[in-house]
Amino acid sequence: MISMRWTISTSCWVLVALIAGCAPKPKYEGKSVAELEKMVRSSDPVVQTQGAFGLSQHGAEASPAVPALREALKSPEALVRQNAALALGSVGPEAKSAVPDLTNSLKDSEWTVRRQSALALGQIGPGAADALPALQQLQSDPSDLVRKAATEAIGKIKNHPK
């Protein structure tokens, strides 16, 4: 009985150590914008997702990756599309060229992609004014979170200081 307790206790400590940060760092951490852009262009959806998320951590500095992120919005994988929209939003006004792609993403079958695309358009600001009709339609989306994101984006696009 004592040896069984020791085994369980040891297993628990190993698990706690992993959770506490002994696990390997994420693949996007410490990468340059160029390296992350290359990840977004990978054929592996897991790598694409990690690359897009990593780019979202760089803000406007990730603007050279906008073309790759626009392509990633067309991925068959929802998580790739969602993270591409997240990254485009973090780029902000410098991602204005992605407005048509993000507007198309407002019709995505996945609510998470619609929500993140709406938020990204709001972060682009007045440069996303062409998306206003689509965002207004999105205010009747079945998802409360999507409706809220659309309303928030409309406010940011209309009320953003010029």
DRENGUVEX-572592 format. One record per atom (N, C-alpha, C): x negated, y negated, z; atom name; residue number from 1; residue in one letter. Coordinates in steps of 0.2 Angstrom, whole numbers, plus 5000, padded with zeros to 4 digits. Each point is the difference from the previous one (the first is absolute). Layout:
REM DRENGUVEX-572592
+------+------+------+----+-----+----+
:   c1 :   c2 :   c3 : at :   i : aa :
+------+------+------+----+-----+----+
:    X :    Y :    Z : CA : NUM :  A :
...
+------+------+------+----+-----+----+
//
This chain:
REM DRENGUVEX-572592
+------+------+------+----+-----+----+
:   c1 :   c2 :   c3 : at :   i : aa :
+------+------+------+----+-----+----+
: 4996 : 5006 : 5000 :  N :   1 :  M :
: 5004 : 4994 : 5000 : CA :   1 :  M :
: 4996 : 4994 : 5000 :  C :   1 :  M :
: 4994 : 5000 : 5004 :  N :   2 :  I :
: 4996 : 4994 : 5000 : CA :   2 :  I :
: 4997 : 4999 : 4993 :  C :   2 :  I :
: 4997 : 5005 : 4997 :  N :   3 :  S :
: 4997 : 4999 : 4993 : CA :   3 :  S :
: 5005 : 4997 : 4995 :  C :   3 :  S :
: 5007 : 5002 : 5001 :  N :   4 :  M :
: 5005 : 4998 : 4995 : CA :   4 :  M :
: 5001 : 4992 : 5001 :  C :   4 :  M :
: 5000 : 4998 : 5007 :  N :   5 :  R :
: 5000 : 4993 : 5001 : CA :   5 :  R :
: 4994 : 4996 : 4997 :  C :   5 :  R :
: 4994 : 5003 : 5001 :  N :   6 :  W :
: 4994 : 4997 : 4997 : CA :   6 :  W :
: 5001 : 4999 : 4993 :  C :   6 :  W :
: 5002 : 5005 : 4996 :  N :   7 :  T :
: 5001 : 5000 : 4993 : CA :   7 :  T :
: 5005 : 4994 : 4998 :  C :   7 :  T :
: 5006 : 5000 : 5003 :  N :   8 :  I :
: 5005 : 4995 : 4998 : CA :   8 :  I :
: 4997 : 4993 : 5002 :  C :   8 :  I :
: 4997 : 4999 : 5006 :  N :   9 :  S :
: 4997 : 4994 : 5002 : CA :   9 :  S :
: 4995 : 4998 : 4995 :  C :   9 :  S :
: 4996 : 5004 : 4998 :  N :  10 :  T :
: 4994 : 4998 : 4995 : CA :  10 :  T :
: 5003 : 4998 : 4993 :  C :  10 :  T :
: 5005 : 5004 : 4998 :  N :  11 :  S :
: 5004 : 4998 : 4994 : CA :  11 :  S :
: 5003 : 4993 : 5000 :  C :  11 :  S :
: 5003 : 4999 : 5006 :  N :  12 :  C :
: 5003 : 4993 : 5001 : CA :  12 :  C :
: 4995 : 4995 : 4999 :  C :  12 :  C :
: 4994 : 5001 : 5003 :  N :  13 :  W :
: 4995 : 4995 : 5000 : CA :  13 :  W :
: 4997 : 4999 : 4993 :  C :  13 :  W :
: 5000 : 5005 : 4996 :  N :  14 :  V :
: 4997 : 5000 : 4993 : CA :  14 :  V :
: 5006 : 4995 : 4996 :  C :  14 :  V :
: 5006 : 5002 : 5001 :  N :  15 :  L :
: 5005 : 4996 : 4997 : CA :  15 :  L :
: 5000 : 4993 : 5002 :  C :  15 :  L :
: 4999 : 4998 : 5006 :  N :  16 :  V :
: 5000 : 4993 : 5003 : CA :  16 :  V :
: 4994 : 4997 : 4997 :  C :  16 :  V :
: 4994 : 5003 : 4999 :  N :  17 :  A :
: 4994 : 4997 : 4997 : CA :  17 :  A :
: 5001 : 4998 : 4993 :  C :  17 :  A :
: 5004 : 5005 : 4996 :  N :  18 :  L :
: 5001 : 4998 : 4993 : CA :  18 :  L :
: 5005 : 4994 : 4999 :  C :  18 :  L :
: 5005 : 5000 : 5005 :  N :  19 :  I :
: 5005 : 4994 : 4999 : CA :  19 :  I :
: 4996 : 4994 : 5002 :  C :  19 :  I :
: 4996 : 5000 : 5005 :  N :  20 :  A :
: 4996 : 4994 : 5003 : CA :  20 :  A :
: 4996 : 4997 : 4995 :  C :  20 :  A :
: 4998 : 5003 : 4994 :  N :  21 :  G :
: 4996 : 4997 : 4995 : CA :  21 :  G :
: 4994 : 5003 : 4998 :  C :  21 :  G :
: 5000 : 5007 : 5002 :  N :  22 :  C :
: 4994 : 5004 : 4998 : CA :  22 :  C :
: 5001 : 5002 : 4993 :  C :  22 :  C :
: 5006 : 4999 : 4997 :  N :  23 :  A :
: 5001 : 5003 : 4993 : CA :  23 :  A :
: 4997 : 4995 : 4995 :  C :  23 :  A :
: 4999 : 5003 : 4994 :  N :  24 :  P :
: 4996 : 4996 : 4995 : CA :  24 :  P :
: 5004 : 4994 : 4998 :  C :  24 :  P :
: 4996 : 4995 : 4998 :  N :  25 :  K :
: 5004 : 4993 : 4998 : CA :  25 :  K :
: 5003 : 5001 : 4993 :  C :  25 :  K :
: 5006 : 4996 : 4999 :  N :  26 :  P :
: 5003 : 5001 : 4994 : CA :  26 :  P :
: 4996 : 4998 : 4994 :  C :  26 :  P :
: 5001 : 5003 : 4994 :  N :  27 :  K :
: 4996 : 5000 : 4994 : CA :  27 :  K :
: 5000 : 4993 : 4998 :  C :  27 :  K :
: 5004 : 4996 : 5001 :  N :  28 :  Y :
: 5000 : 4993 : 4997 : CA :  28 :  Y :
: 4996 : 4995 : 5005 :  C :  28 :  Y :
: 4999 : 5002 : 5006 :  N :  29 :  E :
: 4996 : 4996 : 5004 : CA :  29 :  E :
: 4993 : 4998 : 4998 :  C :  29 :  E :
: 4998 : 4994 : 5000 :  N :  30 :  G :
: 4993 : 4998 : 4998 : CA :  30 :  G :
: 4999 : 5000 : 4993 :  C :  30 :  G :
: 5005 : 5001 : 4996 :  N :  31 :  K :
: 4999 : 4999 : 4993 : CA :  31 :  K :
: 5001 : 4993 : 4997 :  C :  31 :  K :
: 4997 : 4999 : 4995 :  N :  32 :  S :
: 5000 : 4994 : 4996 : CA :  32 :  S :
: 5007 : 4999 : 4996 :  C :  32 :  S :
: 5002 : 4995 : 4998 :  N :  33 :  V :
: 5005 : 4999 : 4995 : CA :  33 :  V :
: 4999 : 5004 : 4994 :  C :  33 :  V :
: 4994 : 5000 : 4997 :  N :  34 :  A :
: 4999 : 5004 : 4994 : CA :  34 :  A :
: 5001 : 5007 : 5001 :  C :  34 :  A :
: 4997 : 5003 : 5006 :  N :  35 :  E :
: 5001 : 5007 : 5002 : CA :  35 :  E :
: 5007 : 5002 : 5001 :  C :  35 :  E :
: 5004 : 4996 : 5003 :  N :  36 :  L :
: 5007 : 5001 : 5001 : CA :  36 :  L :
: 5004 : 5000 : 4994 :  C :  36 :  L :
: 4998 : 4995 : 4995 :  N :  37 :  E :
: 5004 : 5000 : 4994 : CA :  37 :  E :
: 4998 : 5007 : 4996 :  C :  37 :  E :
: 4994 : 5002 : 5001 :  N :  38 :  K :
: 4999 : 5007 : 4996 : CA :  38 :  K :
: 5004 : 5005 : 5003 :  C :  38 :  K :
: 5001 : 5000 : 5007 :  N :  39 :  M :
: 5004 : 5005 : 5003 : CA :  39 :  M :
: 5007 : 4999 : 4998 :  C :  39 :  M :
: 5003 : 4994 : 4999 :  N :  40 :  V :
: 5007 : 4999 : 4997 : CA :  40 :  V :
: 5000 : 5003 : 4993 :  C :  40 :  V :
: 4995 : 5000 : 4996 :  N :  41 :  R :
: 5000 : 5003 : 4993 : CA :  41 :  R :
: 4999 : 5007 : 5000 :  C :  41 :  R :
: 4999 : 5004 : 5006 :  N :  42 :  S :
: 4999 : 5007 : 5000 : CA :  42 :  S :
: 5006 : 5004 : 4998 :  C :  42 :  S :
: 4999 : 5006 : 4998 :  N :  43 :  S :
: 5006 : 5004 : 4998 : CA :  43 :  S :
: 5003 : 5003 : 5006 :  C :  43 :  S :
: 4997 : 5000 : 5006 :  N :  44 :  D :
: 5003 : 5003 : 5006 : CA :  44 :  D :
: 5004 : 4995 : 5004 :  C :  44 :  D :
: 5006 : 5001 : 5001 :  N :  45 :  P :
: 5005 : 4996 : 5003 : CA :  45 :  P :
: 4998 : 4998 : 5007 :  C :  45 :  P :
: 4997 : 5005 : 5004 :  N :  46 :  V :
: 4997 : 4998 : 5007 : CA :  46 :  V :
: 4995 : 4995 : 4999 :  C :  46 :  V :
: 4995 : 5001 : 4996 :  N :  47 :  V :
: 4995 : 4995 : 4999 : CA :  47 :  V :
: 5003 : 4993 : 4998 :  C :  47 :  V :
: 5005 : 5000 : 4995 :  N :  48 :  Q :
: 5003 : 4994 : 4998 : CA :  48 :  Q :
: 5003 : 4996 : 5006 :  C :  48 :  Q :
: 5004 : 5004 : 5004 :  N :  49 :  T :
: 5003 : 4997 : 5005 : CA :  49 :  T :
: 4995 : 4997 : 5005 :  C :  49 :  T :
: 4995 : 5004 : 5002 :  N :  50 :  Q :
: 4995 : 4997 : 5004 : CA :  50 :  Q :
: 4996 : 4994 : 4997 :  C :  50 :  Q :
: 4999 : 5000 : 4994 :  N :  51 :  G :
: 4997 : 4994 : 4997 : CA :  51 :  G :
: 5004 : 4994 : 5000 :  C :  51 :  G :
: 5007 : 5001 : 4998 :  N :  52 :  A :
: 5005 : 4994 : 5001 : CA :  52 :  A :
: 5000 : 4998 : 5007 :  C :  52 :  A :
: 5001 : 5004 : 5005 :  N :  53 :  F :
: 5000 : 4998 : 5006 : CA :  53 :  F :
: 4994 : 4996 : 5002 :  C :  53 :  F :
: 4994 : 5003 : 4998 :  N :  54 :  G :
: 4994 : 4996 : 5002 : CA :  54 :  G :
: 5000 : 4993 : 4997 :  C :  54 :  G :
: 5002 : 4999 : 4994 :  N :  55 :  L :
: 5000 : 4994 : 4996 : CA :  55 :  L :
: 5005 : 4995 : 5004 :  C :  55 :  L :
: 5005 : 5003 : 5003 :  N :  56 :  S :
: 5005 : 4996 : 5004 : CA :  56 :  S :
: 4996 : 4996 : 5006 :  C :  56 :  S :
: 4995 : 5003 : 5002 :  N :  57 :  Q :
: 4996 : 4998 : 5006 : CA :  57 :  Q :
: 4996 : 4994 : 4998 :  C :  57 :  Q :
: 4999 : 4999 : 4993 :  N :  58 :  H :
: 4995 : 4995 : 4998 : CA :  58 :  H :
: 5004 : 4993 : 4998 :  C :  58 :  H :
: 5006 : 5000 : 5000 :  N :  59 :  G :
: 5004 : 4994 : 4998 : CA :  59 :  G :
: 4998 : 4997 : 4993 :  C :  59 :  G :
: 5000 : 4993 : 5000 :  N :  60 :  A :
: 4998 : 4997 : 4993 : CA :  60 :  A :
: 4994 : 5002 : 4997 :  C :  60 :  A :
: 4995 : 5003 : 5004 :  N :  61 :  E :
: 4994 : 5002 : 4997 : CA :  61 :  E :
: 5001 : 5006 : 4996 :  C :  61 :  E :
: 5005 : 5004 : 5000 :  N :  62 :  A :
: 5002 : 5005 : 4996 : CA :  62 :  A :
: 5003 : 4999 : 4993 :  C :  62 :  A :
: 5000 : 4993 : 4999 :  N :  63 :  S :
: 5003 : 4998 : 4993 : CA :  63 :  S :
: 4997 : 5003 : 4994 :  C :  63 :  S :
: 4994 : 5002 : 5000 :  N :  64 :  P :
: 4997 : 5003 : 4994 : CA :  64 :  P :
: 5004 : 5007 : 4999 :  C :  64 :  P :
: 5003 : 5003 : 5005 :  N :  65 :  A :
: 5003 : 5007 : 4999 : CA :  65 :  A :
: 5007 : 4999 : 4998 :  C :  65 :  A :
: 5003 : 4994 : 4999 :  N :  66 :  V :
: 5007 : 5000 : 4998 : CA :  66 :  V :
: 5002 : 5004 : 4994 :  C :  66 :  V :
: 4996 : 5000 : 4995 :  N :  67 :  P :
: 5002 : 5004 : 4994 : CA :  67 :  P :
: 5001 : 5008 : 5002 :  C :  67 :  P :
: 4995 : 5002 : 5004 :  N :  68 :  A :
: 5001 : 5007 : 5002 : CA :  68 :  A :
: 5006 : 5001 : 5005 :  C :  68 :  A :
: 5001 : 4996 : 5004 :  N :  69 :  L :
: 5006 : 5000 : 5004 : CA :  69 :  L :
: 5006 : 5000 : 4996 :  C :  69 :  L :
: 5001 : 4996 : 4995 :  N :  70 :  R :
: 5005 : 4999 : 4996 : CA :  70 :  R :
: 5002 : 5007 : 4997 :  C :  70 :  R :
: 4994 : 5004 : 4998 :  N :  71 :  E :
: 5001 : 5006 : 4997 : CA :  71 :  E :
: 5003 : 5005 : 5005 :  C :  71 :  E :
: 4997 : 5000 : 5006 :  N :  72 :  A :
: 5002 : 5004 : 5005 : CA :  72 :  A :
: 5007 : 5000 : 5002 :  C :  72 :  A :
: 5003 : 4994 : 4999 :  N :  73 :  L :
: 5008 : 4999 : 5001 : CA :  73 :  L :
: 5004 : 5005 : 4996 :  C :  73 :  L :
: 4996 : 5003 : 4994 :  N :  74 :  K :
: 5004 : 5004 : 4996 : CA :  74 :  K :
: 4999 : 5008 : 5002 :  C :  74 :  K :
: 4996 : 5001 : 5005 :  N :  75 :  S :
: 4998 : 5007 : 5002 : CA :  75 :  S :
: 5007 : 5004 : 5001 :  C :  75 :  S :
: 5000 : 5006 : 4999 :  N :  76 :  P :
: 5005 : 5005 : 5002 : CA :  76 :  P :
: 5001 : 5001 : 5008 :  C :  76 :  P :
: 4995 : 4998 : 5003 :  N :  77 :  E :
: 5000 : 5001 : 5008 : CA :  77 :  E :
: 5002 : 4993 : 5003 :  C :  77 :  E :
: 5005 : 5001 : 5004 :  N :  78 :  A :
: 5003 : 4994 : 5004 : CA :  78 :  A :
: 4995 : 4997 : 5004 :  C :  78 :  A :
: 4996 : 5004 : 5004 :  N :  79 :  L :
: 4995 : 4997 : 5004 : CA :  79 :  L :
: 4995 : 4996 : 4997 :  C :  79 :  L :
: 4998 : 5002 : 4994 :  N :  80 :  V :
: 4995 : 4996 : 4996 : CA :  80 :  V :
: 5004 : 4993 : 4998 :  C :  80 :  V :
: 5006 : 5000 : 4998 :  N :  81 :  R :
: 5003 : 4994 : 4998 : CA :  81 :  R :
: 5001 : 4996 : 5005 :  C :  81 :  R :
: 5002 : 5002 : 5006 :  N :  82 :  Q :
: 5001 : 4996 : 5006 : CA :  82 :  Q :
: 4994 : 4997 : 5002 :  C :  82 :  Q :
: 4994 : 5003 : 5000 :  N :  83 :  N :
: 4994 : 4997 : 5002 : CA :  83 :  N :
: 4997 : 4995 : 4995 :  C :  83 :  N :
: 5002 : 5002 : 4994 :  N :  84 :  A :
: 4998 : 4995 : 4995 : CA :  84 :  A :
: 5003 : 4993 : 5001 :  C :  84 :  A :
: 5007 : 5001 : 5001 :  N :  85 :  A :
: 5004 : 4994 : 5002 : CA :  85 :  A :
: 4997 : 4996 : 5006 :  C :  85 :  A :
: 4999 : 5004 : 5005 :  N :  86 :  L :
: 4997 : 4997 : 5006 : CA :  86 :  L :
: 4993 : 4996 : 4998 :  C :  86 :  L :
: 4996 : 5003 : 4996 :  N :  87 :  A :
: 4994 : 4997 : 4999 : CA :  87 :  A :
: 5001 : 4994 : 4995 :  C :  87 :  A :
: 5005 : 5000 : 4996 :  N :  88 :  L :
: 5001 : 4994 : 4996 : CA :  88 :  L :
: 5003 : 4994 : 5004 :  C :  88 :  L :
: 5004 : 5002 : 5005 :  N :  89 :  G :
: 5002 : 4995 : 5004 : CA :  89 :  G :
: 4995 : 4997 : 5004 :  C :  89 :  G :
: 4995 : 5004 : 5003 :  N :  90 :  S :
: 4995 : 4997 : 5004 : CA :  90 :  S :
: 4995 : 4995 : 4995 :  C :  90 :  S :
: 5000 : 5002 : 4994 :  N :  91 :  V :
: 4996 : 4995 : 4995 : CA :  91 :  V :
: 5003 : 4993 : 5000 :  C :  91 :  V :
: 5007 : 5000 : 5001 :  N :  92 :  G :
: 5003 : 4994 : 5000 : CA :  92 :  G :
: 5001 : 4997 : 4993 :  C :  92 :  G :
: 5000 : 4993 : 5000 :  N :  93 :  P :
: 5001 : 4996 : 4993 : CA :  93 :  P :
: 4996 : 5003 : 4995 :  C :  93 :  P :
: 4994 : 5002 : 5001 :  N :  94 :  E :
: 4995 : 5002 : 4995 : CA :  94 :  E :
: 5003 : 5007 : 4996 :  C :  94 :  E :
: 5005 : 5003 : 5003 :  N :  95 :  A :
: 5003 : 5006 : 4997 : CA :  95 :  A :
: 5006 : 4998 : 4995 :  C :  95 :  A :
: 5001 : 4993 : 4998 :  N :  96 :  K :
: 5005 : 4998 : 4997 : CA :  96 :  K :
: 5001 : 5004 : 4993 :  C :  96 :  K :
: 4995 : 5003 : 4997 :  N :  97 :  S :
: 5001 : 5004 : 4994 : CA :  97 :  S :
: 5004 : 5006 : 5001 :  C :  97 :  S :
: 5000 : 5002 : 5006 :  N :  98 :  A :
: 5004 : 5007 : 5002 : CA :  98 :  A :
: 5007 : 4998 : 5001 :  C :  98 :  A :
: 5003 : 4994 : 5000 :  N :  99 :  V :
: 5007 : 4999 : 5001 : CA :  99 :  V :
: 5004 : 5004 : 4996 :  C :  99 :  V :
: 4999 : 5001 : 4993 :  N : 100 :  P :
: 5005 : 5004 : 4996 : CA : 100 :  P :
: 5000 : 5007 : 5003 :  C : 100 :  P :
: 4994 : 5003 : 5002 :  N : 101 :  D :
: 5000 : 5007 : 5002 : CA : 101 :  D :
: 5003 : 5001 : 5007 :  C : 101 :  D :
: 4999 : 4995 : 5004 :  N : 102 :  L :
: 5003 : 5000 : 5007 : CA : 102 :  L :
: 5008 : 5000 : 4999 :  C : 102 :  L :
: 5002 : 4995 : 4995 :  N : 103 :  T :
: 5007 : 5000 : 4999 : CA : 103 :  T :
: 5003 : 5006 : 4998 :  C : 103 :  T :
: 4997 : 5004 : 4995 :  N : 104 :  N :
: 5002 : 5006 : 4998 : CA : 104 :  N :
: 5000 : 5005 : 5006 :  C : 104 :  N :
: 4996 : 4999 : 5005 :  N : 105 :  S :
: 4999 : 5005 : 5005 : CA : 105 :  S :
: 5006 : 4999 : 5005 :  C : 105 :  S :
: 5004 : 4994 : 5000 :  N : 106 :  L :
: 5005 : 4999 : 5004 : CA : 106 :  L :
: 5006 : 5005 : 4998 :  C : 106 :  L :
: 4999 : 5003 : 4995 :  N : 107 :  K :
: 5006 : 5005 : 4998 : CA : 107 :  K :
: 4997 : 5008 : 5001 :  C : 107 :  K :
: 4995 : 5000 : 5004 :  N : 108 :  D :
: 4997 : 5007 : 5001 : CA : 108 :  D :
: 5005 : 5004 : 5004 :  C : 108 :  D :
: 4999 : 5007 : 4999 :  N : 109 :  S :
: 5005 : 5004 : 5003 : CA : 109 :  S :
: 4998 : 5001 : 5008 :  C : 109 :  S :
: 4994 : 4998 : 5002 :  N : 110 :  E :
: 4998 : 5001 : 5007 : CA : 110 :  E :
: 5001 : 4993 : 5003 :  C : 110 :  E :
: 5004 : 5000 : 5006 :  N : 111 :  W :
: 5001 : 4993 : 5003 : CA : 111 :  W :
: 4994 : 4997 : 5003 :  C : 111 :  W :
: 4995 : 5004 : 5002 :  N : 112 :  T :
: 4993 : 4998 : 5002 : CA : 112 :  T :
: 4997 : 4996 : 4995 :  C : 112 :  T :
: 5000 : 5002 : 4994 :  N : 113 :  V :
: 4997 : 4996 : 4994 : CA : 113 :  V :
: 5004 : 4994 : 4999 :  C : 113 :  V :
: 5006 : 5000 : 5000 :  N : 114 :  R :
: 5004 : 4994 : 4999 : CA : 114 :  R :
: 4999 : 4995 : 5005 :  C : 114 :  R :
: 5000 : 5002 : 5006 :  N : 115 :  R :
: 4998 : 4996 : 5006 : CA : 115 :  R :
: 4993 : 4996 : 4999 :  C : 115 :  R :
: 4995 : 5004 : 4999 :  N : 116 :  Q :
: 4994 : 4998 : 5000 : CA : 116 :  Q :
: 4999 : 4995 : 4994 :  C : 116 :  Q :
: 5003 : 5002 : 4994 :  N : 117 :  S :
: 5000 : 4995 : 4994 : CA : 117 :  S :
: 5003 : 4994 : 5002 :  C : 117 :  S :
: 5006 : 5000 : 5003 :  N : 118 :  A :
: 5003 : 4993 : 5002 : CA : 118 :  A :
: 4995 : 4996 : 5004 :  C : 118 :  A :
: 4997 : 5003 : 5005 :  N : 119 :  L :
: 4996 : 4997 : 5005 : CA : 119 :  L :
: 4994 : 4997 : 4996 :  C : 119 :  L :
: 4997 : 5004 : 4995 :  N : 120 :  A :
: 4995 : 4997 : 4996 : CA : 120 :  A :
: 5001 : 4994 : 4996 :  C : 120 :  A :
: 5006 : 5000 : 4997 :  N : 121 :  L :
: 5003 : 4995 : 4996 : CA : 121 :  L :
: 5000 : 4993 : 5005 :  C : 121 :  L :
: 5002 : 5001 : 5006 :  N : 122 :  G :
: 5001 : 4995 : 5005 : CA : 122 :  G :
: 4993 : 4997 : 5001 :  C : 122 :  G :
: 4995 : 5005 : 5001 :  N : 123 :  Q :
: 4993 : 4997 : 5001 : CA : 123 :  Q :
: 4997 : 4997 : 4994 :  C : 123 :  Q :
: 5002 : 5001 : 4994 :  N : 124 :  I :
: 4997 : 4997 : 4995 : CA : 124 :  I :
: 5003 : 4993 : 5000 :  C : 124 :  I :
: 5006 : 4999 : 5002 :  N : 125 :  G :
: 5003 : 4993 : 5001 : CA : 125 :  G :
: 5003 : 4997 : 4994 :  C : 125 :  G :
: 5000 : 4994 : 4999 :  N : 126 :  P :
: 5003 : 4997 : 4994 : CA : 126 :  P :
: 4999 : 5003 : 4993 :  C : 126 :  P :
: 4994 : 5002 : 5000 :  N : 127 :  G :
: 4998 : 5004 : 4993 : CA : 127 :  G :
: 5004 : 5006 : 4999 :  C : 127 :  G :
: 5004 : 5002 : 5004 :  N : 128 :  A :
: 5005 : 5006 : 4999 : CA : 128 :  A :
: 5007 : 4997 : 4999 :  C : 128 :  A :
: 5001 : 4994 : 4998 :  N : 129 :  A :
: 5007 : 4998 : 4999 : CA : 129 :  A :
: 5004 : 5003 : 4995 :  C : 129 :  A :
: 4996 : 5003 : 4995 :  N : 130 :  D :
: 5004 : 5004 : 4995 : CA : 130 :  D :
: 5003 : 5006 : 5003 :  C : 130 :  D :
: 4998 : 5003 : 5006 :  N : 131 :  A :
: 5003 : 5005 : 5003 : CA : 131 :  A :
: 5006 : 4999 : 5004 :  C : 131 :  A :
: 5002 : 4994 : 5001 :  N : 132 :  L :
: 5005 : 4998 : 5004 : CA : 132 :  L :
: 5007 : 5003 : 4999 :  C : 132 :  L :
: 5002 : 5001 : 4993 :  N : 133 :  P :
: 5006 : 5003 : 4999 : CA : 133 :  P :
: 5000 : 5007 : 5002 :  C : 133 :  P :
: 4995 : 5004 : 4999 :  N : 134 :  A :
: 4999 : 5007 : 5002 : CA : 134 :  A :
: 5000 : 5000 : 5008 :  C : 134 :  A :
: 4997 : 4996 : 5003 :  N : 135 :  L :
: 5000 : 5000 : 5007 : CA : 135 :  L :
: 5007 : 4998 : 5003 :  C : 135 :  L :
: 5004 : 4996 : 4997 :  N : 136 :  Q :
: 5006 : 4999 : 5002 : CA : 136 :  Q :
: 5005 : 5006 : 4999 :  C : 136 :  Q :
: 4999 : 5004 : 4995 :  N : 137 :  Q :
: 5003 : 5006 : 4999 : CA : 137 :  Q :
: 4999 : 5005 : 5006 :  C : 137 :  Q :
: 4993 : 5000 : 5002 :  N : 138 :  L :
: 4998 : 5004 : 5005 : CA : 138 :  L :
: 5003 : 4999 : 5007 :  C : 138 :  L :
: 5003 : 4994 : 5000 :  N : 139 :  Q :
: 5003 : 4999 : 5007 : CA : 139 :  Q :
: 5007 : 5004 : 5001 :  C : 139 :  Q :
: 5002 : 5004 : 4995 :  N : 140 :  S :
: 5005 : 5004 : 5001 : CA : 140 :  S :
: 4998 : 5008 : 5000 :  C : 140 :  S :
: 4993 : 5001 : 5001 :  N : 141 :  D :
: 4997 : 5006 : 5000 : CA : 141 :  D :
: 5003 : 5004 : 5006 :  C : 141 :  D :
: 5001 : 5007 : 4999 :  N : 142 :  P :
: 5002 : 5004 : 5006 : CA : 142 :  P :
: 4996 : 5000 : 5006 :  C : 142 :  P :
: 4993 : 4999 : 4999 :  N : 143 :  S :
: 4996 : 4999 : 5006 : CA : 143 :  S :
: 5000 : 4993 : 5003 :  C : 143 :  S :
: 5001 : 5000 : 5007 :  N : 144 :  D :
: 5000 : 4994 : 5004 : CA : 144 :  D :
: 4993 : 4997 : 4999 :  C : 144 :  D :
: 4995 : 5004 : 5001 :  N : 145 :  L :
: 4993 : 4998 : 4999 : CA : 145 :  L :
: 4998 : 4996 : 4994 :  C : 145 :  L :
: 5003 : 5003 : 4994 :  N : 146 :  V :
: 4999 : 4998 : 4994 : CA : 146 :  V :
: 5003 : 4993 : 4999 :  C : 146 :  V :
: 5007 : 5000 : 5002 :  N : 147 :  R :
: 5003 : 4993 : 5000 : CA : 147 :  R :
: 4997 : 4995 : 5004 :  C : 147 :  R :
: 4997 : 5002 : 5006 :  N : 148 :  K :
: 4997 : 4995 : 5004 : CA : 148 :  K :
: 4993 : 4997 : 4996 :  C : 148 :  K :
: 4997 : 5005 : 4997 :  N : 149 :  A :
: 4994 : 4998 : 4997 : CA : 149 :  A :
: 5001 : 4995 : 4994 :  C : 149 :  A :
: 5006 : 5002 : 4996 :  N : 150 :  A :
: 5002 : 4996 : 4994 : CA : 150 :  A :
: 5002 : 4993 : 5003 :  C : 150 :  A :
: 5003 : 4999 : 5005 :  N : 151 :  T :
: 5002 : 4994 : 5003 : CA : 151 :  T :
: 4994 : 4996 : 5002 :  C : 151 :  T :
: 4996 : 5003 : 5003 :  N : 152 :  E :
: 4993 : 4997 : 5003 : CA : 152 :  E :
: 4996 : 4997 : 4994 :  C : 152 :  E :
: 5000 : 5005 : 4994 :  N : 153 :  A :
: 4996 : 4998 : 4994 : CA : 153 :  A :
: 5003 : 4994 : 4997 :  C : 153 :  A :
: 5007 : 5000 : 4999 :  N : 154 :  I :
: 5003 : 4994 : 4997 : CA : 154 :  I :
: 4998 : 4994 : 5004 :  C : 154 :  I :
: 5001 : 5000 : 5006 :  N : 155 :  G :
: 4998 : 4994 : 5004 : CA : 155 :  G :
: 4993 : 4998 : 4999 :  C : 155 :  G :
: 4995 : 5004 : 5000 :  N : 156 :  K :
: 4993 : 4998 : 4999 : CA : 156 :  K :
: 4999 : 4997 : 4993 :  C : 156 :  K :
: 5003 : 5003 : 4995 :  N : 157 :  I :
: 4999 : 4998 : 4993 : CA : 157 :  I :
: 5003 : 4993 : 4999 :  C : 157 :  I :
: 5006 : 4999 : 5003 :  N : 158 :  K :
: 5004 : 4993 : 4999 : CA : 158 :  K :
: 4997 : 4995 : 5005 :  C : 158 :  K :
: 4998 : 5002 : 5006 :  N : 159 :  N :
: 4998 : 4995 : 5005 : CA : 159 :  N :
: 4993 : 4999 : 5001 :  C : 159 :  N :
: 4996 : 5003 : 4996 :  N : 160 :  H :
: 4993 : 5000 : 5001 : CA : 160 :  H :
: 4997 : 4993 : 4998 :  C : 160 :  H :
: 4996 : 4997 : 5004 :  N : 161 :  P :
: 4997 : 4993 : 4998 : CA : 161 :  P :
: 4996 : 5000 : 4994 :  C : 161 :  P :
: 5002 : 4996 : 4995 :  N : 162 :  K :
: 4997 : 5000 : 4994 : CA : 162 :  K :
: 4992 : 4998 : 5000 :  C : 162 :  K :
+------+------+------+----+-----+----+
//
